[in-house]
Amino acid sequence: MAVFRARLGQLVVDCVDPGRLARFWAGLLGGRPVVRDASWAYVDPPGVPRLAFQRVPEAKAVKNRLHLDLAVEDVRRARAAAVRRGAVPVGATVSDAHGSFQVMCDPEGNEFCFVAGADG
């Protein structure tokens, strides 16, 4: 019997303003934001699956069940750059013998982390 395997084509984020989030994530990860219309936008960052943004009528209400960990060289510099683009840090940077991470929220409150160090 043949083994079935799927391939991850894209990650889709429900949101209120797809164009805004496509521009935000393109600024962090690279790629060109594409706004198809008011209900759908995406970015194809180099080396990772497409991030797509789909308009939904309701705002985000609870913590994400899935979030992105973004590997960076310097968590403080990444945090500052993301804040300039509209992100919000959540708490302080956490550091230990394995490295550092900073929880962030994008402009619509979707959590992601900057991670630096041996385990990140």
JOGIUR-V314616 format. One record per pair of residues at least 24 apart in sequence whose C-alpha atoms are under 10 Angstrom apart, sorted by the first residue. I is the first residue (numbers start at 1). J is the second residue. D is the distance in Angstrom with one decimal. If there is no record, write none. Layout:
((I | J | D) (I | J | D))
This chain:
((7 | 49 | 10.0) (8 | 48 | 9.9) (8 | 49 | 7.1) (8 | 50 | 9.2) (9 | 48 | 9.5) (9 | 49 | 6.0) (9 | 50 | 6.8) (9 | 51 | 9.2) (10 | 42 | 9.4) (10 | 43 | 9.8) (10 | 44 | 9.0) (10 | 48 | 8.8) (10 | 49 | 5.1) (10 | 50 | 4.5) (10 | 51 | 5.7) (10 | 52 | 6.8) (11 | 42 | 9.6) (11 | 48 | 10.0) (11 | 49 | 7.0) (11 | 50 | 6.4) (11 | 51 | 5.0) (11 | 52 | 6.1) (11 | 53 | 8.5) (12 | 40 | 9.8) (12 | 41 | 9.8) (12 | 42 | 8.7) (12 | 50 | 8.4) (12 | 51 | 6.0) (12 | 52 | 4.6) (12 | 53 | 5.6) (12 | 54 | 6.8) (13 | 42 | 9.7) (13 | 51 | 7.6) (13 | 52 | 6.2) (13 | 53 | 4.8) (13 | 54 | 6.1) (13 | 55 | 8.6) (13 | 56 | 9.6) (13 | 110 | 8.7) (14 | 39 | 9.9) (14 | 40 | 9.6) (14 | 52 | 8.7) (14 | 53 | 6.0) (14 | 54 | 4.9) (14 | 55 | 5.9) (14 | 56 | 5.9) (14 | 57 | 9.2) (14 | 58 | 9.0) (14 | 59 | 8.8) (14 | 60 | 8.2) (14 | 108 | 9.8) (14 | 110 | 9.6) (15 | 39 | 9.1) (15 | 40 | 9.6) (15 | 53 | 6.5) (15 | 54 | 5.9) (15 | 55 | 5.0) (15 | 56 | 5.7) (15 | 57 | 8.1) (15 | 58 | 7.9) (15 | 59 | 6.9) (15 | 60 | 7.3) (15 | 108 | 7.1) (15 | 109 | 9.5) (15 | 110 | 9.1) (16 | 53 | 8.9) (16 | 54 | 7.9) (16 | 55 | 5.1) (16 | 56 | 5.8) (16 | 57 | 6.6) (16 | 58 | 7.2) (16 | 59 | 6.4) (16 | 60 | 8.6) (16 | 108 | 7.7) (17 | 41 | 9.0) (17 | 53 | 8.1) (17 | 54 | 8.1) (17 | 55 | 6.3) (17 | 56 | 8.7) (17 | 59 | 10.0) (17 | 107 | 9.6) (17 | 108 | 8.3) (18 | 42 | 7.7) (18 | 52 | 8.0) (18 | 53 | 4.9) (18 | 54 | 5.9) (18 | 55 | 5.9) (18 | 56 | 9.3) (18 | 108 | 10.0) (19 | 43 | 9.8) (19 | 52 | 9.8) (19 | 53 | 7.7) (19 | 54 | 9.3) (19 | 55 | 9.4) (20 | 53 | 9.3) (20 | 86 | 10.0) (20 | 107 | 8.2) (20 | 108 | 9.2) (21 | 51 | 9.6) (21 | 52 | 9.0) (21 | 53 | 7.0) (21 | 54 | 9.8) (21 | 86 | 9.9) (21 | 106 | 7.8) (21 | 107 | 7.1) (21 | 108 | 7.8) (22 | 51 | 7.8) (22 | 52 | 7.3) (22 | 53 | 6.8) (23 | 85 | 9.2) (24 | 82 | 8.5) (24 | 85 | 6.4) (24 | 86 | 7.6) (24 | 87 | 8.5) (24 | 106 | 7.7) (24 | 107 | 7.8) (25 | 51 | 8.2) (25 | 52 | 9.9) (25 | 82 | 9.4) (25 | 85 | 9.2) (25 | 106 | 8.4) (25 | 107 | 9.9) (26 | 51 | 9.2) (27 | 81 | 9.2) (27 | 82 | 8.5) (27 | 85 | 7.5) (28 | 70 | 9.4) (28 | 78 | 8.7) (28 | 81 | 8.1) (28 | 82 | 6.9) (28 | 85 | 8.4) (29 | 70 | 8.8) (59 | 108 | 8.1) (59 | 109 | 9.2) (60 | 108 | 7.3) (60 | 109 | 7.0) (60 | 110 | 7.8) (61 | 109 | 9.0) (61 | 110 | 10.0) (62 | 109 | 9.3) (62 | 110 | 9.3) (63 | 109 | 8.7) (63 | 110 | 7.6) (63 | 111 | 7.4) (64 | 109 | 9.1) (64 | 110 | 6.6) (64 | 111 | 6.5) (64 | 112 | 9.1) (65 | 111 | 9.4) (66 | 110 | 9.4) (66 | 111 | 8.4) (66 | 112 | 8.8) (67 | 103 | 9.9) (67 | 105 | 10.0) (67 | 110 | 7.7) (67 | 111 | 5.9) (67 | 112 | 5.2) (67 | 113 | 7.6) (68 | 110 | 9.5) (68 | 111 | 7.6) (68 | 112 | 4.9) (68 | 113 | 6.4) (68 | 114 | 8.6) (69 | 101 | 8.9) (69 | 102 | 9.5) (69 | 103 | 9.0) (69 | 111 | 9.4) (69 | 112 | 5.9) (69 | 113 | 4.7) (69 | 114 | 5.9) (69 | 115 | 6.4) (69 | 116 | 9.9) (69 | 120 | 8.3) (70 | 101 | 9.4) (70 | 102 | 9.9) (70 | 112 | 7.5) (70 | 113 | 6.0) (70 | 114 | 4.9) (70 | 115 | 5.9) (70 | 116 | 8.6) (70 | 120 | 8.5) (71 | 101 | 9.2) (71 | 113 | 8.5) (71 | 114 | 6.0) (71 | 115 | 4.9) (71 | 116 | 5.9) (71 | 117 | 8.6) (71 | 119 | 9.9) (71 | 120 | 6.2) (72 | 100 | 9.8) (72 | 101 | 9.4) (72 | 113 | 9.8) (72 | 114 | 6.3) (72 | 115 | 5.9) (72 | 116 | 5.4) (72 | 117 | 8.5) (72 | 120 | 8.5) (73 | 100 | 10.0) (73 | 114 | 9.3) (73 | 115 | 8.1) (73 | 116 | 5.7) (73 | 117 | 7.8) (73 | 120 | 9.9) (74 | 100 | 8.8) (74 | 101 | 9.6) (74 | 114 | 8.7) (74 | 115 | 8.4) (74 | 116 | 6.5) (74 | 117 | 9.1) (75 | 99 | 9.7) (75 | 100 | 7.0) (75 | 101 | 6.6) (75 | 102 | 6.8) (75 | 113 | 9.3) (75 | 114 | 6.0) (75 | 115 | 6.6) (75 | 116 | 6.3) (75 | 117 | 9.6) (76 | 100 | 9.6) (76 | 101 | 9.4) (76 | 102 | 8.4) (76 | 114 | 9.1) (76 | 116 | 10.0) (78 | 102 | 9.3) (78 | 114 | 7.1) (78 | 115 | 9.5) (79 | 103 | 9.1) (79 | 104 | 7.9) (79 | 113 | 9.4) (79 | 114 | 7.5) (82 | 106 | 8.3) (82 | 107 | 9.8) (82 | 114 | 9.9) (83 | 107 | 9.4) (87 | 111 | 9.6) (87 | 112 | 9.8) (89 | 113 | 9.3))
